[in-house]
C-alpha cells in the first residue's frame, strides 16, 4: 500500500465508501483518483441504478463459463463459434485468451474454429504447460480430424515460446502447423492490434 492510500476503515465517509474505492482501485487501468470518482458516481446514482450494476457483475459471474470444446467464454455448454455449422471444422486457431478470439473475429477473415489456451507458458509467473488447456488441444487434434493448427499466440517472447512448445507437442500428429504472418509488431499483443493488421496476419500465415 502506497503512503497516499488510506485504510478503508479510515475513510472520512466510513468503511463502506473506503471499501468501494478499494474495490474499484483493483480494476485494470483504474488508479486511486479514478476509483474515488467512480465511487462518487455510484453514491450519486439512485439505489436501483447502482444495484443494476452490482447485479450485472453477479450475473456474468454466475452465467458465463468456458466452452467445453475450445475454452472460449460462453453462457452455454458450447460457444457460438463451435456451435456454428458454417465454420470450417478442420482448422483450429490457437490463441492465449478469449479476448484474442474477439479481436480475430472482428477482423472477419477467419472461418475456422479456435482453441483458447487460457494463458501462455511463463516460467517467471509460475505458469507451466500443465496450467494451459494443452491436453484438450491434443485430444481435439486426434479426435476431430483437424488438418491445420494456426498458431496465433502473441508475438512476444512467451507467446513464441508457447507456440514452439505446442509445435513440438504436435510433432508426430498428422496436422499442418502454421502461424500468423509477422504483420504484427513483435512485442505487441493481439487484443490491441487493429482489424486490418490482424486480417493481413491471418491471410499471410505461414508454415510453423
Ligand atoms: Zn467453443
Boltz pocket constraint, residues with backbone or C-beta under 6 A from the ligand:
constraints:
  - pocket:
      binder: B
      contacts: [[A, 67], [A, 68], [A, 69], [A, 70], [A, 71], [A, 72], [A, 78], [A, 79], [A, 80], [A, 81], [A, 82], [A, 83], [A, 114]]
      max_distance: 6.0
